[in-house]
């Protein structure tokens, strides 16, 4: 039996060992206090691998395709970063580069590292691995999917009468990377970092 505080209402309660797939619910507010997820490492690895497969197309193929008076142009995320940098918007270019290219890749590497070390029940650097998971979880909401969708919407509205603007294949791949990375992060159970193989029923 362990003492657990509900994150919603703060009620402290005793929770025993849970069967795989079971949940402990707060008796006061009904929120899930503890959950014993099943096959978290396999699902996290699968989602991370799928996201990594979409990562390259998301950055190679164009996000937007535009035709204006017979001229056709396509822009990738990297093209956008370079264009912002060349037009003096260096801070914005760095933020877009970090949030759209570098951070998603580092998140995937971090998830693979957590899966591998947890799978082999490594007892080394457990605290550091917990901090890695917390960092991945914190920066998750900063994904740039909504920004790109808003940019496409603005382009379609503003240029609808002058040009033909279509989302490119890179946008769909980028959206897949964001969604799969979120699923991989939520699938991972950080409590398994501290568990022994016998405790992972």
N, C-alpha and C positions, 0 to 999 in steps of 0.2 A: 504494500500500500504506500502510495506517495501523496503528498499534499500538493494540490494544484490550484492556482488562482484563476478564476474565469477572467478572460481578457475583456469581456463586455461589462459585466456588473461587479467584478472584483470578489465574488464569493469564493472563499477558500474551502476546498472539499477534498476528501480522500478518494483516490482512484487506484484500483487494483490493476492487475495484469489483464490486458484485453486480448481477445481472440483476433486472429487476422481478419481484417475488414470491419471490425467492431468500432463503435464510437462511444465515448463517455459524454453525456449531455448535462449541462448545468441545470440543476433542479429549479433554480430561481428564474433564469431568463431564457432557457432553452437553447443556448449557444453550445456549439461543439467545443468541449474543453480539451479532450485528447482523442486522437484517431490513430488506429493501427492500420496504416495503409498496406496494401498487398502489392508485392512485386514492384516496389517503387524504383529500384535500381534499373530493372529492365525497361520500364516505361520511360524513365528519365534518359537512359542511353538511346532508346529508339527515337524519342522526340528530338534529342540533341543531334543525332546523326541525320535525321531528316532535315532539320534546320540548317545543318552544315552543307547538305546537298543543294539546298536552295540559295545558300549564301553567295556562291560564285555567280549564278545567273542574275541574282538581284543586283549585283554590282557591275556586271558586264553589259547586260541588255538595258535599253533606254527606259527611263521612267515615263517620259512624255514624248509623244510624237506630234509635231505640229507642221501644218502646211499653210503658208501665207503667200498669196499671190504667186502660186506655182513653186515657191521655194519650200523644200522639205528639210526639217531639222529634227534631230533626235538628241536627247540629253540623258546622260546617266547621272548617278549620284556624284561620282567623282568629277564629272564635267561641271556640275553645279558648284562643287567646292572650289575647283580651279577658277571658274568664272567669278565667284564671289571674291576670291583672293586677288584676282587681277583688277577688279573694280574697287579695290580699297576696303572691302568689307572683310578684313582679315579675322576679326574676332568671330563673326558669324560663320565664316568658312571653317575655322577651327572647331567651333561647336558642332556644326553639321558633320564634319569629318569624324569627330569623336563619337557622336551619338548615333551616326548612321553606319559607319564602317568599322571603327576600331573597337568600340565597346561591345557591340553584338558578338564580334569574333572572340573577344576576351571572355565574355560570358559563357560562350559555348565551350571554350577551353577549360574554364573553371568548372563547369558542370561535368565534363568528362573526367577531370581530375578528381572531383568528389566521388563520382560513381566508381572509378577504378580503386581508389584508396579505401572506400567503404566496402566494396565487394570483397577485397582481400583482407578485411578486418584489420587494417593498419592501426596501430595504437600510437603512432607518431604524429605529432603536430595536430592533435585533435582540436585544440583551441583555435589555431590558425585556420583550420578547415571550417570551423563554425563561423569564423569571421568572414571567410570567403563566401559562404552561403548567405550570410546577412547582407554583404555588399551586393551580391547578385540580386537578392530580393529587393533591396532598396532602390537600385538603379533601374529595375524593371519598368516602373511606370514612366520613365523618361524616354521610352521608345518613340521614334519619330514618325510612326505610321500615320497618326492623326494629322501631323503637320503636312505630310505629303498629300494626303487626301484633301486637306483644305486648300493647298496650293493648286491642285488639279481643279477643284471646284471653282476657285477664283479665276483660273485661266479659262475654264469653259464658259463662265459667265461674262467675263470681260472681253474675251476674244471671239465669242461665239458668232458674232456677225461679220468679223473680219477674217478669221482663220478657222481651220479645222484642227481641233486639239483632241487627241485621243490618248488614253493611258497606254503605256507601253508594256511589254511582257515583263520588264524589270520590276514594275510596280507590284504585280501579282506575286512574283517571287519574293520581293521584299516583304509584302504582307504575310506570306507564308513563313518567312524567317521569324518575324515578330511573334506571330501566333504560336508557332511551334516552340520558340524559346520560352514563352510564357507558360505553355503546357509542361515543358521540361522542368522549369523552376518549381511550379506548383506540385509536380509529381514527386519530387525528391523529398524524403523525410529526413530532416537534419538530425533527428534523435538517433538515427541508425549510426551516425558517426561515433557515438559513445556506447553503442551496444556491442555485445559479444556475439559471435555467430550463433550460440545457443539461444540467445534472446530473440533472434530474428526468426520466429516460427513462420 
